[in-house]
Amino acid sequence: MDLECRRCHRPVKVSAAQFEVFERMHYVCFHYEFEHGEFDVDEECTAGGCPSASLAKGRDRVIATARELAGEAALGAPWTNAALHEYLEAFASWLADSGGYYLNRRTVPPGNGWEVVNDALRAATVYE
């Protein structure tokens, strides 16, 4: 039996196991119907995991952070991971462990991947 979303009337495949939990809708349709509120659909709302998060303005923040870090590095910043290979290893390790970072801060991980990358750029200067 094919499951049909009652909001958009398209087949539900990926979230089929949660079809009843999501009120017989795709997760995204459920989110926009019940969780997104008065936010513009192209704007990230306050619900964790908002599908619109990838549209938010995180890219510009990442560019600014990368440029700021480049300037600090050029001036000999006293980072724990000052060598490029150390920094990149710390960057990868922080991303792998980022769930714990947000859990320790008691915050929902950002739905916008740009925000996670921005956090990782700064954290990699000292992460061990």
N, C-alpha and C positions, 0 to 999 in steps of 0.2 A: 504494500500500500504506500503510495506516495503521500508525503506530508506537504500540505500547502499552508503557507503563511497567511494568516487572516488579515494582515495589514497590507502586504504588497502582492499577495496572491501568486507568489513564485514558489517553486519547490524548496523545501528545507532539507538540506543534506548535511552540512558540516555540524550544525547544532541539533541534529535530530534526536540525540539522546536527552536533550534538555527541552524538547518541544513543549511538553506540558508545563514545565517550570517557567518557560518564557511565554506563557499564555497563548500557546499555539502560534508562535511567531519565530522568526530569526532572532538571534540575540540583538543584532543591530536595530531591527524594527522595534523590538521590545524597549531597547534603550531610548530611542527617539520618542516612542509613545509614552513611556512612564517615568523616565529618569532625567531626560535632557532639559525638561522644564522650558523656561522662557528664553534660553540661550539660542542664538542663531545656530542653525544646523552646521554651519562651517566654523563654529567657534567651540573650543574645548569647554565643556561644562565642569562642574565640581565633582561629578561622579567618577570614581576611579575606573580606568579602562575605557574612557569615552572614545568612541570610534573617530570623533573629529579631532582628536589630539594630534594626529599626524599632520593636520593642516595648520596648527598653531605656529606662532612665529619663533620657534626654537632655533631655526637655522641661523638667523642673524646673531643670536646670542652665542652660538658655537663659534661662528667666525670671529666675533669680537673677543671671546675668551682665548681662542687659538692665537690671535694676534697679540693679545696682552701677555700670554705666556711666552711667546717668541721674544717679545721685548724684554721680559724679565730674564730669560735665559741668556740673551745677548749681553746683559749687564752682569752676568755671573751670579744669578740667583742661588741662594744656599739651599737647594733642594736636596732631599734624600736621594732622589733618582735623577741626578743631573746629566748623566751620560745617556745618549739617545737609546741605546739598547736596554738600559735599566728602566728608563721612562716607559718605553713601549711594553716591556714585560709587566711593569706595574699597571699600566693602562689595561692590558688584557686581563690581568688578575683581578683588578677592581671590577671590571665589567662582569667577569665570571662570578664574583662574590657580591654584586650590587644588591641582590635581594636581601642579604643580611644588613647592608647599610640602611636601606629603607625600613626594614623591620626594626632595627635598633632605634631608629628615629621615630618609630610608630607612625609612619606615613605610608600611603599607598604609592607604589612605584609610579612615576609619571607614565601616562599613556603615550606621551610624545617621546619617541626615541631620541629626538634632538636634546631633550632635557637630560636624559640619562647620559648621553655622550658629553654634554657640557659638564655635568657633575664629574664624570670620569676624567676629563682633561685636567681639571684642577686636582682631583684626588691623586692622580698618578705621579704628581711631583713628590709626594710623601708616602704613598702606600707601600707597605712591605708585605 
